Amino acid sequence: MSVVIGIIVGLLILMLLVTGHEFGHFIAARRNGVTVEEFGICFPPRALAWRKVNGKWRRLKKSEWDNPPGEGLIFSLNWLPIGGFCQMKGESDADRRKGSFGAASFWGKTKILFAGVAMNWLMAFVILTILAWIGMPHFLEGQFEIPEDTEVVVTTPVTVGEIVEESPAAKAGLQKGDIVRQMRFLGCKDGACDAPKGERAIISVPDDLLAFDAKYAGQTVYMTYDREGNTSTTEIVLNSSDADYILGAGISGNAVYRSSWSAPIVGFGTMVQITGETFKGVGQLLWNLVSGVVQQLNFFDQGARESGAQAVKAAGDSVSGPVGIIGVLFPNMMSSGIGNLLFFTALISISLACMNVLPIPALDGGRWLLILIYKLRKKKLTKEKEEKIVSRAFMVLLIIVAVVTVIDIMRMISNG
């Protein structure tokens, strides 16, 4: 049942994010003199529709859909819950009728095309600002924050998990389920201790323990932990930093980070940070894919072909399509708490923005680039030529989505 609820919530969130994107196009179109013929929530077939008739909004009968009375915008609700749309008059660049998209200035078209992207970034900013105020989860290494205005609220204490045999953790007598409270280093070397040079660290999140262990790798440290309501301290001789592990124990734990006056700054900074990481991930994905395919074409080097296969697999593993996002990721986030779900929603919104910026003709950034190229060449972008370029790019996108969907389904089956 929780999976079903997660899927429903995922569909609703994706619908909200895509509809918000289209609403950005709607606002910019209206402000730049472009007529919006229909704004729809979800995709056709149509379920309900409204239009102004004699100055008042009226629900249209099904028999009136093909030739609706009244004038101006049609607002519709549709059956397929996978997004929304903003249908403008004359969406071809070659259309020069009054009120059409093609008749708008180049700057007007730029604002219209990128308004959806801006709306996705705006929604992410609002969500992340709210999270910064009520409790921001940390998923990124070095995630943006204002230390002077950050309160760490532990939701799940740092807990010891599986322990490697003969590891420093095992030799110190640690057990699965021990709750780590603090770490101490007394400045001991060759049997001599100088307490003023020591350090004590309160362990609130797993990163605290990992950072402490990395700093004092190869040294003798002291861990204070709770076990079944009793507090104890044990001596641990950590492995060196070049060993397979320093402590030799799995750890888990969670905390949120609250801000007050700096919440909008943290929200904006986190949005910018995630945007950068998203573009970096896209670059790495493309590099893995291209380099992997090239290496696999090297028929004279078995090692290169194997390396190429691993690169292509890494590219495939780093991508999730609609099935993976709605069927796996959203249910998982639902079970891990509202804060994680909101963070994931902001992440998806930023991903939609970044994706639509890409110079692919079927997307907003690609359409803008296509219009710009023909403008710089001082050549007319005919409706036929634009439709041919955009439709071919759209077919490529559909093939990619289909392949990713198959990968998602196979991944779900293999995971049980």
C-alpha positions as CSV (number, residue, x, y, z in Angstrom):
1,M,0.0,0.0,0.0
2,S,2.9,2.4,0.8
3,V,4.3,1.8,-2.7
4,V,0.9,2.7,-4.3
5,I,0.6,5.8,-2.2
6,G,4.2,6.8,-3.1
7,I,3.4,6.3,-6.8
8,I,0.3,8.5,-6.5
9,V,2.2,11.2,-4.6
10,G,5.0,11.0,-7.3
11,L,2.5,11.5,-10.1
12,L,0.9,14.5,-8.3
13,I,4.3,16.1,-7.7
14,L,5.5,15.6,-11.2
15,M,2.2,17.0,-12.5
16,L,2.6,20.0,-10.2
17,L,6.2,20.7,-11.3
18,V,5.4,20.3,-15.1
19,T,2.2,22.4,-14.7
20,G,4.3,25.1,-12.9
21,H,6.8,25.0,-15.8
22,E,4.0,25.5,-18.3
23,F,2.5,28.3,-16.1
24,G,5.8,30.1,-16.5
25,H,5.3,30.0,-20.3
26,F,1.7,31.1,-19.8
27,I,2.6,34.3,-17.8
28,A,5.5,35.3,-20.1
29,A,3.4,34.7,-23.2
30,R,0.5,36.9,-21.9
31,R,3.0,39.6,-20.8
32,N,4.6,39.7,-24.3
33,G,1.4,39.9,-26.3
34,V,1.1,36.3,-27.3
35,T,-2.4,34.7,-27.2
36,V,-2.7,31.6,-25.2
37,E,-5.4,29.4,-26.7
38,E,-5.5,26.7,-24.0
39,F,-3.9,26.1,-20.7
40,G,-4.3,22.5,-19.6
41,I,-3.6,20.6,-16.4
42,C,-2.6,17.0,-17.2
43,F,-2.5,15.7,-20.8
44,P,-5.5,14.9,-23.1
45,P,-7.9,13.3,-23.6
46,R,-9.9,16.2,-22.1
47,A,-12.1,15.7,-19.1
48,L,-13.5,19.2,-18.4
49,A,-13.1,22.7,-20.0
50,W,-14.1,26.3,-19.2
51,R,-14.1,29.4,-21.3
52,K,-15.4,33.0,-21.0
53,V,-18.8,33.4,-22.6
54,N,-20.4,36.9,-22.5
55,G,-17.7,38.0,-20.0
56,K,-18.3,35.1,-17.6
57,W,-16.4,31.8,-17.2
58,R,-18.7,28.9,-18.2
59,R,-18.1,25.1,-18.2
60,L,-18.2,23.9,-21.8
61,K,-20.4,21.0,-22.7
62,K,-18.6,18.1,-24.4
63,S,-20.6,18.8,-27.6
64,E,-19.1,22.3,-27.6
65,W,-15.4,21.2,-27.4
66,D,-14.8,21.1,-31.2
67,N,-16.4,24.5,-31.8
68,P,-16.4,26.3,-28.4
69,P,-18.5,29.4,-27.9
70,G,-17.0,32.6,-26.3
71,E,-13.5,33.9,-26.8
72,G,-10.1,33.9,-25.4
73,L,-8.4,31.3,-23.2
74,I,-9.7,27.7,-22.7
75,F,-8.8,26.3,-19.3
76,S,-9.0,22.4,-19.3
77,L,-8.5,19.5,-17.0
78,N,-7.4,16.3,-18.7
79,W,-7.2,12.6,-18.0
80,L,-3.4,11.7,-18.2
81,P,-1.8,12.9,-14.9
82,I,1.7,13.4,-16.3
83,G,2.1,17.1,-16.6
84,G,0.3,20.0,-18.3
85,F,0.5,22.2,-21.4
86,C,0.3,25.8,-22.6
87,Q,-0.9,26.0,-26.2
88,M,0.0,29.4,-27.8
89,K,-1.3,30.9,-31.0
90,G,1.0,30.2,-33.9
91,E,3.9,28.5,-32.1
92,S,6.0,28.4,-35.2
93,D,8.6,31.0,-35.6
94,A,7.4,31.7,-39.1
95,D,3.9,32.6,-38.0
96,R,3.5,36.4,-38.2
97,R,-0.2,36.8,-37.3
98,K,-1.0,39.3,-34.6
99,G,-0.9,37.6,-31.2
100,S,1.2,34.6,-32.4
101,F,4.4,33.4,-30.9
102,G,6.2,34.0,-34.2
103,A,5.1,37.6,-34.2
104,A,6.8,38.3,-30.8
105,S,10.2,40.0,-30.7
106,F,13.3,37.8,-30.3
107,W,13.7,39.1,-26.7
108,G,10.0,38.2,-26.1
109,K,10.5,34.7,-27.5
110,T,13.5,34.3,-25.2
111,K,11.5,35.3,-22.1
112,I,8.6,33.0,-23.1
113,L,10.9,30.0,-23.8
114,F,12.9,30.3,-20.6
115,A,10.1,31.3,-18.3
116,G,9.3,27.7,-17.7
117,V,12.9,27.0,-16.7
118,A,12.8,30.0,-14.4
119,M,9.5,28.8,-12.8
120,N,11.1,25.4,-12.0
121,W,14.1,27.1,-10.3
122,L,11.7,29.4,-8.4
123,M,9.7,26.4,-7.1
124,A,12.9,24.7,-6.0
125,F,14.1,27.9,-4.3
126,V,10.8,28.2,-2.4
127,I,10.9,24.5,-1.3
128,L,14.5,24.7,-0.2
129,T,13.9,27.9,1.7
130,I,11.1,26.3,3.6
131,L,13.3,23.3,4.3
132,A,16.1,25.5,5.5
133,W,13.7,27.0,8.0
134,I,12.0,23.8,9.2
135,G,15.0,21.4,8.8
136,M,17.1,20.8,5.7
137,P,18.4,17.2,5.1
138,H,22.0,17.0,3.9
139,F,22.6,14.8,0.8
140,L,25.6,16.6,-0.8
141,E,29.1,16.6,0.4
142,G,29.9,20.2,1.7
143,Q,26.2,21.2,1.3
144,F,25.7,24.9,1.4
145,E,24.9,26.4,4.8
146,I,25.6,29.5,6.9
147,P,27.4,28.1,10.0
148,E,26.6,31.2,12.2
149,D,22.9,30.6,11.7
150,T,22.7,26.8,11.6
151,E,21.3,24.6,14.3
152,V,21.9,20.8,13.9
153,V,18.9,18.8,15.0
154,V,19.6,15.1,15.3
155,T,16.7,12.9,14.2
156,T,18.5,9.6,14.3
157,P,21.7,9.3,16.3
158,V,24.9,8.0,14.8
159,T,24.7,4.2,15.2
160,V,27.2,1.5,14.6
161,G,26.2,-1.1,12.0
162,E,28.0,-4.1,10.6
163,I,31.6,-4.5,12.0
164,V,34.5,-6.0,10.0
165,E,36.2,-8.9,11.8
166,E,39.7,-8.0,13.2
167,S,39.1,-4.3,12.5
168,P,39.8,-1.5,15.0
169,A,36.1,-1.4,15.9
170,A,36.0,-5.1,16.6
171,K,39.2,-5.1,18.7
172,A,37.7,-2.2,20.7
173,G,34.7,-4.3,21.6
174,L,32.1,-2.2,19.6
175,Q,28.8,-3.9,18.8
176,K,26.1,-3.4,16.2
177,G,23.6,-0.9,17.6
178,D,26.0,1.1,19.8
179,I,25.2,4.8,19.6
180,V,28.3,7.0,19.2
181,R,28.2,10.2,21.3
182,Q,31.7,11.7,21.2
183,M,35.3,11.0,20.1
184,R,38.5,12.2,21.9
185,F,42.1,12.4,20.9
186,L,44.5,13.1,23.8
187,G,47.6,14.0,21.8
188,C,49.4,10.8,22.8
189,K,52.5,9.7,20.9
190,D,54.9,7.0,21.8
191,G,53.2,6.6,25.2
192,A,53.3,10.3,26.1
193,C,50.1,12.3,26.3
194,D,49.7,16.1,26.1
195,A,46.1,16.8,26.9
196,P,46.1,20.5,25.8
197,K,46.9,19.4,22.3
198,G,44.1,16.9,22.3
199,E,40.6,17.3,20.8
200,R,37.1,16.3,21.7
201,A,34.4,16.0,19.0
202,I,30.6,15.7,19.6
203,I,29.3,13.2,17.1
204,S,25.9,14.4,15.7
205,V,26.0,13.0,12.1
206,P,28.0,10.3,10.4
207,D,30.2,13.0,8.7
208,D,31.4,14.1,12.1
209,L,32.8,10.6,12.8
210,L,34.2,10.1,9.3
211,A,36.0,13.4,9.5
212,F,37.4,12.7,13.0
213,D,38.6,9.2,11.9
214,A,40.2,10.6,8.8
215,K,42.0,13.3,10.7
216,Y,43.5,10.9,13.3
217,A,44.0,7.9,11.1
218,G,46.7,5.7,12.6
219,Q,46.4,7.2,16.1
220,T,44.9,6.1,19.3
221,V,41.5,7.7,20.0
222,Y,38.7,7.2,22.5
223,M,35.0,6.7,21.7
224,T,32.2,7.4,24.1
225,Y,29.1,5.4,23.2
226,D,25.7,4.3,24.6
227,R,24.7,0.6,24.8
228,E,21.3,-0.5,26.2
229,G,21.1,2.7,28.2
230,N,24.6,2.6,29.7
231,T,27.4,4.9,28.6
232,S,31.0,3.6,28.1
233,T,34.3,4.7,26.7
234,T,36.7,2.5,24.8
235,E,40.2,2.9,23.3
236,I,40.5,2.5,19.6
237,V,43.7,2.2,17.6
238,L,42.7,3.4,14.1
239,N,44.1,2.0,10.9
240,S,46.3,4.3,8.7
241,S,44.6,6.3,6.0
242,D,46.0,4.1,3.2
243,A,44.3,1.0,4.7
244,D,41.1,-0.5,3.3
245,Y,39.2,1.0,6.2
246,I,40.1,3.2,9.2
247,L,37.5,2.1,11.7
248,G,36.0,-0.9,10.1
249,A,32.3,-0.4,11.0
250,G,29.3,0.7,9.1
251,I,27.6,3.8,10.6
252,S,24.2,5.3,10.1
253,G,22.4,8.4,11.4
254,N,20.5,11.4,10.4
255,A,20.1,15.1,11.2
256,V,18.5,18.2,9.8
257,Y,20.0,21.7,9.7
258,R,17.7,24.6,10.7
259,S,18.3,28.3,9.8
260,S,16.4,31.4,10.7
261,W,17.3,34.7,9.1
262,S,19.5,33.0,6.5
263,A,16.9,30.5,5.3
264,P,16.4,32.3,1.9
265,I,20.2,32.5,1.4
266,V,20.5,28.8,2.2
267,G,17.6,28.0,-0.1
268,F,19.2,30.0,-3.0
269,G,22.7,28.7,-2.3
270,T,21.5,25.1,-2.2
271,M,19.6,25.6,-5.4
272,V,22.7,26.9,-7.1
273,Q,24.8,24.1,-5.7
274,I,22.4,21.4,-6.9
275,T,22.2,23.1,-10.3
276,G,25.9,22.9,-10.6
277,E,26.0,19.3,-9.5
278,T,23.2,18.5,-12.0
279,F,25.1,20.0,-15.0
280,K,28.3,18.2,-13.8
281,G,26.4,14.9,-13.7
282,V,25.0,15.5,-17.2
283,G,28.6,16.1,-18.4
284,Q,29.9,13.0,-16.7
285,L,27.0,11.0,-18.1
286,L,27.7,12.1,-21.7
287,W,31.5,11.5,-21.2
288,N,30.9,8.0,-19.9
289,L,28.5,7.2,-22.8
290,V,30.6,8.6,-25.6
291,S,34.0,7.4,-24.3
292,G,32.5,4.0,-23.5
293,V,31.1,3.5,-27.0
294,V,34.4,4.6,-28.6
295,Q,36.4,2.2,-26.3
296,Q,34.0,-0.6,-27.2
297,L,34.9,-0.1,-30.9
298,N,38.5,-0.8,-30.2
299,F,38.7,-4.4,-31.5
300,F,42.4,-4.7,-30.8
301,D,42.4,-4.1,-27.0
302,Q,40.2,-6.3,-24.8
303,G,41.0,-4.2,-21.8
304,A,39.7,-1.1,-23.5
305,R,36.5,-2.8,-24.6
306,E,35.9,-4.0,-21.0
307,S,36.6,-0.5,-19.7
308,G,34.2,0.9,-22.3
309,A,31.5,-1.5,-21.2
310,Q,31.9,-0.4,-17.6
311,A,31.6,3.3,-18.7
312,V,28.4,2.6,-20.6
313,K,27.0,0.7,-17.7
314,A,27.9,3.5,-15.3
315,A,26.0,5.9,-17.7
316,G,23.0,3.6,-17.6
317,D,23.0,3.2,-13.9
318,S,23.1,7.0,-13.3
319,V,19.8,7.6,-15.3
320,S,16.3,7.0,-14.1
321,G,13.2,7.6,-16.3
322,P,9.5,8.1,-15.4
323,V,9.1,4.5,-14.2
324,G,12.1,4.6,-11.9
325,I,11.3,8.1,-10.5
326,I,7.6,7.4,-9.9
327,G,7.8,3.7,-9.1
328,V,10.9,3.5,-7.0
329,L,12.4,6.8,-6.0
330,F,9.2,8.6,-4.8
331,P,8.0,5.6,-2.7
332,N,11.5,5.4,-1.1
333,M,11.4,9.1,-0.3
334,M,7.9,8.8,1.1
335,S,9.0,6.2,3.6
336,S,12.1,8.3,4.6
337,G,10.1,11.3,5.8
338,I,8.5,14.5,4.5
339,G,11.8,16.5,4.6
340,N,13.5,14.0,2.3
341,L,10.4,14.0,0.0
342,L,10.5,17.8,-0.3
343,F,14.2,17.8,-0.9
344,F,13.7,15.3,-3.7
345,T,10.9,17.4,-5.2
346,A,13.2,20.4,-5.3
347,L,15.9,18.2,-6.9
348,I,13.4,17.0,-9.6
349,S,12.3,20.6,-10.3
350,I,16.0,21.7,-10.7
351,S,16.5,18.7,-13.0
352,L,13.6,19.8,-15.2
353,A,15.0,23.3,-15.4
354,C,18.5,22.0,-16.3
355,M,17.1,19.5,-18.8
356,N,15.1,22.2,-20.6
357,V,18.1,24.5,-20.9
358,L,20.0,21.9,-23.0
359,P,20.4,22.7,-26.7
360,I,18.1,20.0,-27.9
361,P,15.5,21.3,-30.5
362,A,12.6,19.5,-28.8
363,L,13.3,21.3,-25.6
364,D,13.1,25.0,-24.7
365,G,16.8,25.7,-24.9
366,G,17.1,23.9,-28.2
367,R,14.2,25.8,-29.7
368,W,15.7,29.1,-28.6
369,L,19.1,28.1,-30.1
370,L,17.4,27.1,-33.4
371,I,15.6,30.5,-33.6
372,L,18.9,32.3,-32.7
373,I,20.9,30.5,-35.4
374,Y,18.5,31.4,-38.2
375,K,18.3,35.0,-36.9
376,L,22.1,35.3,-37.0
377,R,22.2,33.8,-40.5
378,K,19.4,36.2,-41.5
379,K,17.5,33.3,-43.0
380,K,13.8,32.5,-42.5
381,L,13.0,29.5,-40.3
382,T,10.0,28.1,-42.2
383,K,7.3,26.2,-40.4
384,E,8.1,23.0,-42.3
385,K,11.8,23.1,-41.5
386,E,11.2,23.9,-37.8
387,E,8.7,21.1,-37.5
388,K,11.1,18.6,-39.2
389,I,14.0,19.5,-36.9
390,V,11.9,19.5,-33.7
391,S,10.0,16.3,-34.6
392,R,13.2,14.4,-35.3
393,A,14.8,15.6,-32.1
394,F,11.6,14.6,-30.3
395,M,11.7,11.1,-31.7
396,V,15.3,10.7,-30.5
397,L,14.1,11.8,-27.0
398,L,11.2,9.3,-27.1
399,I,13.7,6.6,-28.0
400,I,16.0,7.6,-25.1
401,V,13.0,7.6,-22.7
402,A,11.9,4.2,-24.0
403,V,15.3,2.7,-23.5
404,V,15.6,4.2,-20.0
405,T,12.2,2.9,-19.1
406,V,13.2,-0.6,-20.1
407,I,16.3,-0.2,-18.0
408,D,14.2,1.0,-15.1
409,I,11.8,-2.0,-15.4
410,M,14.7,-4.5,-15.6
411,R,16.3,-2.9,-12.6
412,M,13.0,-3.1,-10.6
413,I,12.7,-6.8,-11.6
414,S,16.3,-7.7,-10.7
415,N,15.8,-6.0,-7.3
416,G,12.8,-8.2,-6.6
